[in-house]
Amino acid sequence: MAAKISRRNMLRLAAIAAGGALVGCAPKVVEVTRVVEKEVEKVVKETVVQEKVVKETVVQEKVVKETVVVDKNAKKAEVKADLKWDNWRGQGTGWNQERISSFKEIYPNVNVEFRPIPWGDYAKMYTLHASGDLGDIHAWDPGHLVFHQAIENGVIIPLDDYMAADADLDLTQWFTTFIDMQKYKGKTYGLPSWGWSGHDCFISNVVHFKELGIEPPDPMSRETSMDTLAEWIHKFFKPGKGPGEVERFGLVMMIGDASLGSICRAFGGEFLSSDGKKSLLLEDANTQKGLKWAYDLIVKDKVVSTGAELPAGHYSSFAEGKVSMGMGGALDIVRAYTPAIKDKEKADPIGVFLPRRPDGKIPSWVFGGTWNVYSKSKYPEAAYAFIRHITTKEGCLGFNLVAGEGAMVRPDVMEILKVRHVAYKWAELNLKEGMLFWPPVANVRGKEMRDTFVQYLQKLMDKNQPIAFEQGLQELHNATQKVLDMEPA
């Protein structure tokens, strides 16, 4: 059974996270109106006629303003709808139920049914769409490369008209990168849900820096060169006693577009052309430098683990001192590395970010999610209102602290999260200025593109069955271009 959390409890949790500061709790309209009425009485009883005219005029203007709000809320009470919310995020945490109940306070005649579905089961969502039973609200996350295909297949609708009529909407409340992610062919199809800056950071063990007499860099800087990072990875590495054994790896990293994409960007390279139609793997020298940097460390020098040699997993191995650095996002320090550490004498994490490029850009691979409205919804306006409700400051804060999602998409929420852990402060610049993941593939076969890309990247970076760099690069390019040349999905 899902845990229950009230709006009051969620705000209390937020207040604790913010060091006692109350967030997201605006006075109700009736309370504001009551104060205004008292002020009117005070003016009538205690002022002379000349002053009364001036003061009462000001007060009456306030009353008129509040009356408009009351009418606005009364209008919301007239909205009637039965919505279905298909979602896998926050299940069992109480966040979903809290968002529904607090929405009901504003729209008393709108019912929202939360329908849990398996994590990332877009196939099920397409099946529901085919039968006409997909929920009014759901998510086709850009970070999963399914967003643009859902648009082209007519599953979700643009929200521009609803947003234009929404006087309270301020898109600057979100980081620009996550708003840009919601756009396709000049229209906006959602509002941000989860979001992070991708694999842009080497989470490093300060204990090992001290052991080697190396001064760790300031996490707020973006100045450590790729050559220096490679040098450290070699120094941190410790061979084992037997042939092929390893006591400590210099780095552990996943092999995929998010990790290798950020590394290639650090050298100024890209995998695909800006229109998403062409592989640049054989013609972009900077991309090749990035892939060769990783290939030499993993395949040639064998000082980097891709995970298979670490039965305890990335985080536990780091906590035990068997890995000096782990490539990921800085906020993995909060979510994964720190919870795994039992002995600070063995591990103490700090963030070392990829270096800012000569063009001023910060190498990253910003991922994110979205909340969308179904094209066949009978109540699109009410569905949009619910999306606005779950993406407010309060909703986003709960999405982080209650639902346990990484939703670093709003500056105002980040201000609260930074109180919880300094890593949020370290990561903020990359959320503001980071580079989005690769451009939408022109034939909207993003999922196939990623699967193919990861498969051939892993073959290129396989230290146990090594192939020549040039051969692996050619195979990666051929497989990539083959997907890009396919007919639109």
N, C-alpha and C positions, 0 to 999 in steps of 0.2 A: 504494500500500500504506500502511496506517495506520502512523503512527509508534509505536514501542513505548516505553513509559515504565513503569518498575518502581515499586513502592510506595516503595522506598528512595529512588529518584531524585525522586519527587514530594515526599517529606518533606524531602529536601535542598533542593528548590526553595522549599518553604514556609519552611524555616529561614532561607534567604537573604532571603526577603521579610520575615521577621520580625526581621531583624538578627541572625540566628544562633540564635534561640530555637527549640528543637525543639517541634513541635506534633503532636498527634494520634498519638503513638507510645507507647502503653501497653505495659508489659512483658507478655510472654506468660504464660499461666497456669502452664506448666511451670517457668518461671524463678522465679516467685513461690513455687511449692511447694518448689523446691530450696532457696531461702533459708530458708524456714520449717523445713525438715528440719535444716539446719545449726544453726539456733537451738536446736532441740530437743536436738541432740547437745551443744551448749555448756552447756546447763542441766544435763544429766545429769552431765557430767564435772566441772563447776566449782562447783556449789552444795552447801550443806549440806542436810540432809534437810528442815528446816522451810522454808527458802527455796525448795527445789526444788518443794515441793507448790504454793506460790503461783505461781511463775514458770511451771512446767510447765502449770498450769491455764490460764493466759493463752495460752500458746503453743498448747495443744491447741485452744483456741477458734478461733485463727487457722487451724489445720489444718482444722478442721471447715468453716469458712467457705470456704476454698479448695477443699475437696472438693466443696462444693455447686456451685462454678463449674465444676470439672472435669466433674461429672455433667451440668451444663447444656450444656457444649461437646460432651460425649459424645452428648447427645440431639440436638444439631444435626448430628452426624456420621451419625445414623440417618435424617435426612430425605433422601428421594430424590425428585428432580423433574427434569424437562426443561423449561426456561423459554425463551421467545422474547421478546426485547426489541426492539420496533419504535421507532426513534428517529432523528431527524435531527441532534441536537445532539452536538457533540464529534467528529463524523466526521473521521477522518484525524489526530486529535491524539494518540491513544493513551490518552485518559482512559477511554473506554469499556472498552478491553481491560484497563486496570489495575484498574478497578472489578470486572470479572468475575473476574480472577485472584485479587485479594485476598478476594473473596467466597468463592471456591473453597477458600481456606485455612480458612475458618470452616465452610463447608458442603461438604465434599469430595464428597458424592454428589449435589450439585445442579449440573446443567449449564445454562449460560446462553448462548443463541445471540443475538448482536447482529445485527439485520437493519436496515441503513441504508435510510431512505426519504427521498424528496425533501423539502426544507424546507417546513414548513407544509402538507403535502399531506393535509389531513383528508379529502378526497374519496377518496383511496386507502385511508385507514384505514377509512372506511365501507364501501368495496368489500370489504376484507379481513373486516370484521365480517359483511357479508352472506353471505360464503362460509364463515364460521366459522373463518377462518385469521388473525384478528388476534392479535398477540402477547399474552403474559400481562401484560407491562408496557409502557405507552405514556403519552403525554401529551396531554391535551385542555386546553390552556392557557386559564385564565380571561381572561388579557389579550387573547386572540384571539377572545373571546366565543363559544367553542364548548363550554365546560365544562358549562354547565347543559343544553344541548341533548343532549349525550352522556349525561347522567344521566337525563333524561326519556325518552330512547330506549333505555334499558337497556343501554348499552354498558359502563359502569363501575359498580363496586360500592362501597358505603360501607365504610370501614375501621375503624369504631368498635369492633367486637368484637375485632379484632386489636390495636388500640391499647390497649384496656382490659386485655388479657392481657399486654401488653408492659411488664414491670416497669421496664425501662431507659428507657422513653420519657419525655422531659421536654419538653413543648411550649413551655416558656419559653426553650428554646434558639434559637427563631426569633423574629423580630419579629412582634408580634401581628397586624399588618396582613396578613402573608403566610399566617398560620394562618387568620385569618378568611376569607381568599380561598378556602380549601379547603372551606368549609362551604356547605351548601345544604339548606334546609328542615329544619334541626336535626341534620343528619348531616355527617360529615367524609368526603370522598371522595379525599383525596390528601395528600401532603406537598410542601412547596415545592421548586421547581427554580430557575428564574431569577426575578429580581425587581429592580425599580428604581422610583424615585419619579416617573417620567414627566417631562413638559416643565414643570418647576417653576423653571427657572433661566435667566437671561440670561448666557451665557458672553461675557464682555466683554474687550475689548482694552485693557490697561493703558496701552499706548503712546498710544492715542487719548485716554484720560483725561488723561494728562500733557500732551499736545499742546494740549488745551483748558483746562488749568489746573484740572481737576476732580479732587477727591480721591475715589478709588474707595471704596465702602463696605466694611466688614469682611464677608467672606463668611460669617462665623458669625452675622451679624445677619439679621433678616428685617424690616427697617424702611424700605426704600426704597419710597416710595409709587408708585402707578401713574401719577400725574401727573408725578412726577420722572422716571420711566422714559421716558415719552412725550417729555418735554422733552429728555432726553439723546439720544434717537433722532433728534430734529430737529437737534440741534446737531452730532451726528456725521455727518449726511448731507452729501455734497458733490456738487453737480451737475457734469456734464461740460461740455465746451466747446461741443458741438453741441446742437441742439434734442432734448430727450428723453434725452440721454446722462447717464450717472451715473458719477462717479468713485468714489464710496463710498456704500454704503447704511448707514443707521443700524442696521438689524436685518435678519436673514434668519430666516424661520420657515416651518415646514411648516403646511399648512392641514388640520386634522383635529380629531377630538374631543379628542385628548390635549393639543394646544396651546391651542385655543380654550376647552376645558373648564377648564383651569387658570386662564386669564385671567378667565373668567366667575366662577369661584369666588373669585378675588381681590376681586371686587366683591360677593361674597355670593350669587351666582346659581347656578342649576343648570339643566341642559337638560331633565331628566325629573323627574316626580313620584317620590316615594320608593318607590312600588309598581311603578314602571316601566311604567305604563299610559298616562301622559298627557304630552304635550309642554308644557313651561312657557315656550316661546319667546315667546308673545304676552302672557303674563300676569305673568311675573317681570321686574320693572323692572331688577333688578340684573343678570340675564342679558343683557338688552338693552344695559345700560351696557358690559358687557364686550365684546360683539360690536361695539358702536359704537366703542369705543376702538380695536379692531383695524381696523375698516373705515375710520376716518378716517386712520389712519397708512398703510394699504396702498392704498386706492382713492382717497381724497380728496387726501391730501398726497403720496402716492407716495414716501415715504421708507423704506419697507420692501420688501424683496424676498421673494417666495415661492419663489425658486429658479430660475425660468425664465431670468432675466437673468444668471445666473451659470454660464456653461458649464463652468467649472472645478470647480463644486460648492461646497457650503456651506463645507467645512473648508479646502480649498485657497484659496478666496477670502478667508476669514478670515486664513489664514496670510500671504497677500500684502497684507493691509491694505485690501482692497477692501470689507470688511464690518466694522463695529465691534462688533456683538453678534450672537450666534446663540442662538435659543431652543431649549432642550433640557433634558437632565438634567445635573447637575453632573459626573457621571462620564463624560459625553461628552468632558470635558476630557482625561481619561486615555486613553479609547479612540479618539478621533477627532481632536480639535483639536491636542493636543500633538504627536502623530506627524506631522501635516502641516506643522508649523512648521520651516522651515529657517533662518530669520533672526530672532533675537529682537529685533532692532532694528525689525522690522515688526510683530511680534505677540507678546504675552505674555498668556495667558488667566487670568482670574479669574472666580469665580462671584458673580453678583448674584441673589439669590433673590426670588421674589414675596413681597410683604409679608404678615406675619401679620395675620389679620383681627381685628376687634373682639371676635368670639366666641372668640378664642384659637386658631382652627384655621389650619393652614398650607396655603395653596392648592397642591394637587398633584393628581396623577392616577396613583396608584400602580398599576403593572402587575405581573403576575407569571405564573408557570407552575406546573405541577403534575405529579406522577408518579402514575399510576393503575393499578389492577388490573382486568383484563378480566373481564367478567361470566361468560364461558364458560371461564375458566381452570380446568384440572384441578388446579392447585396454587396456590390463592389465598394460603395461608399462606406458602409459599416465596416467592411473588411479593412479598408484603408485606415479608418479611425482606430481599429484595433492594432494595426501595425504601428501607427504613431504612438499608441499607448505602450507597447512593449519596447519601443526604441527610445523612450524619454531617458533623461538622466537617471531617474529612479529605476526604470526598467532595465537599463544597461548595467547599472550598479548591481542590481540583483542578479542579472545574468552572469556577472563575474563572481560575486561573493556567495550567492545561494546556489545557482545552477552549476557553478564550477567551470564555466566556459571562459575561454580567453577572448574577451571582447574589448580590446584596447582601441576603440573606435571614436571615443569622445574625449576631448581635452578636459572637460569638467569632471568626468569620471576618473581620468588619469590623476588629477590632483588629489583625489581621495586615495586611490590605489598606491600612490607614491609614499603615503604615510605608512602603508603596510610593509613595504620593502623597497630599498634603494634601487633595486634592479629596474623598477618601473621608471625611475628617473633616468637611468642609463639608456633605456630603450626609446624614450620619448622622441628624440631627434629623428630616429629612423621611421617612426610613425608619421611624423610631420613631412619629412623630405624623402622618404624611401621610394624605391622604384617598384612599380607594379610587376607582378609575374608576367610571363611572356604575353604578347598581344593576342587577341582572339584569333584563332585559326580561321582562315577565310571560309573553309568548308564546314565549320562548326563541329569538327570531329576532335574536339579537345581531349576527351577521355581516351579515345583510341591513340591520339598523339602521345599523351603522357605514358600510357601503358607500353607503347612501342619504344619510346625514348628511354624509359627506365630499364627495359629489358636489354637493350643494346648498350646502354651505359654500364650496366652491371657486367656485361660480357667484356667490355673494354677495360674495366677496373678489377677484373678477376685475377688475384695474385696466385691462386692455386692452379689455374689453367691459363697462364699468361699468353697473350697474343701481342704481336708488334703493334705499337701505337698507331702507325699509319694504317695498318690493316683494320684495326678496331674503329678508327675514325671514319674510314671509308664505309664500313658496314653500317655504322651509326647514321651516317649521312644518307646512304641509300634507303635504309628503312624509314627514316624520317621523311624524306622527300616522297616516298611511295604513299604515305598517309596524306601528305599535303596535296597530292595529285588526285586523290579520290574525289568522287562526286559528293556534293553536299549531303550531309546526313539528313 
